[in-house]
Amino acid sequence: MAEDQRKAELTTELAQARARLTSNFGALRRELDFPGRVKGTVRKHPAVWLGGATLFGMLLSKLPARRKKIVVTTDGKPAKFAATAGRTGLLLGSLKIAFDLARPALAKWAGQRVADYMDGAQRSRRPPE
């Protein structure tokens, strides 16, 4: 009989612990819901958020621009490097223009090749008549 009473007490304690754990978990979940909390504060205080964003944007716009200087050394021959870089840029630019002009013809040629290949594949699948 004492055993049954002890089991009932343990069962009651276990149920209470589960209830406390469930409520604590719910509170923790609400505390960790950062997007929801931010949305709530923005809805409650939109003027403060807009003013803060405006002030932050103004401060960012007043920061000096980052000036990064890149130094390229070419074993003491900067003039030769500049000439080579200029020729390479000119070549790549002209290749891009040529490719842009030839793109429609290349697309048509590739489409025709695929169509011919598919036609040949379908012919090989058909039983002879």
C-alpha positions in Angstrom: 0.0 0.0 0.0 2.8 2.4 0.8 4.3 1.4 -2.6 1.2 2.5 -4.4 1.1 5.8 -2.5 4.8 6.4 -3.4 4.1 5.6 -7.1 1.2 8.0 -7.1 3.4 10.8 -5.6 6.1 10.1 -8.2 3.5 10.2 -11.0 2.2 13.5 -9.7 5.7 15.0 -9.4 6.5 13.8 -12.9 3.4 15.4 -14.3 4.2 18.7 -12.6 7.8 18.6 -13.9 6.6 18.0 -17.4 4.2 20.9 -17.1 7.0 23.2 -15.9 9.3 22.0 -18.6 6.6 22.7 -21.3 6.0 26.2 -20.0 9.8 26.9 -19.8 10.3 25.6 -23.3 7.5 27.9 -24.6 9.1 30.9 -22.9 12.5 30.1 -24.3 11.0 29.7 -27.7 9.4 33.2 -27.5 12.7 34.7 -26.2 14.7 33.2 -29.1 12.3 34.3 -31.8 14.4 37.3 -32.9 12.7 37.9 -36.3 9.3 38.0 -34.6 10.5 40.3 -31.8 12.1 42.7 -34.3 8.9 42.8 -36.4 6.9 43.5 -33.2 9.1 46.4 -32.2 9.1 47.8 -35.7 5.3 47.7 -35.7 5.0 49.3 -32.3 7.6 52.0 -32.9 7.9 52.7 -36.6 9.1 56.3 -36.2 12.0 55.3 -34.0 13.1 52.6 -36.5 12.8 55.0 -39.5 14.7 57.7 -37.7 17.4 55.3 -36.6 17.8 53.9 -40.2 17.9 57.5 -41.5 20.6 58.5 -39.0 22.6 55.3 -39.7 22.4 56.0 -43.5 23.5 59.6 -43.1 26.5 58.5 -40.9 27.5 55.9 -43.5 27.3 58.4 -46.3 29.7 60.8 -44.4 32.4 58.1 -44.1 35.4 58.7 -46.3 35.6 56.5 -49.4 38.1 53.7 -49.1 41.1 54.4 -51.3 43.0 51.3 -52.1 46.2 51.7 -54.0 47.3 48.7 -56.0 51.0 48.6 -56.9 52.2 46.2 -59.6 55.8 45.5 -59.9 57.2 43.9 -63.1 60.9 43.7 -62.5 61.4 47.3 -63.2 59.7 47.3 -66.6 56.4 49.0 -66.1 56.2 50.5 -69.6 56.5 47.0 -71.2 53.8 45.7 -68.9 51.5 48.5 -69.7 51.9 48.0 -73.4 51.2 44.3 -73.1 48.2 44.9 -70.9 46.9 47.4 -73.4 47.3 45.0 -76.3 45.6 42.2 -74.4 42.7 44.4 -73.5 42.2 45.4 -77.1 42.4 41.8 -78.2 39.8 40.6 -75.7 37.5 43.5 -76.5 37.6 42.8 -80.2 37.0 39.1 -79.5 33.9 40.0 -77.4 32.5 42.2 -80.2 33.2 39.4 -82.8 31.5 36.8 -80.6 28.5 39.1 -80.0 28.1 39.6 -83.7 28.5 35.9 -84.5 26.2 34.6 -81.6 23.0 34.4 -83.7 24.7 32.4 -86.4 26.3 30.1 -83.9 23.0 29.6 -82.2 21.3 28.7 -85.4 24.1 26.3 -86.4 24.0 24.6 -83.0 20.2 24.3 -83.2 20.4 22.8 -86.6 23.1 20.3 -85.4 20.9 19.2 -82.5 17.8 18.9 -84.8 19.8 16.7 -87.2 21.1 14.6 -84.4 17.6 14.1 -82.9 16.1 13.3 -86.4 18.8 10.7 -86.9 18.2 9.2 -83.5 14.4 9.0 -84.2 15.0 7.3 -87.6 17.2 4.7 -86.0 14.4 3.8 -83.5 11.7 3.4 -86.1 11.2 -0.2 -87.4 11.9 -0.6 -91.1 8.7 -0.4 -93.2 
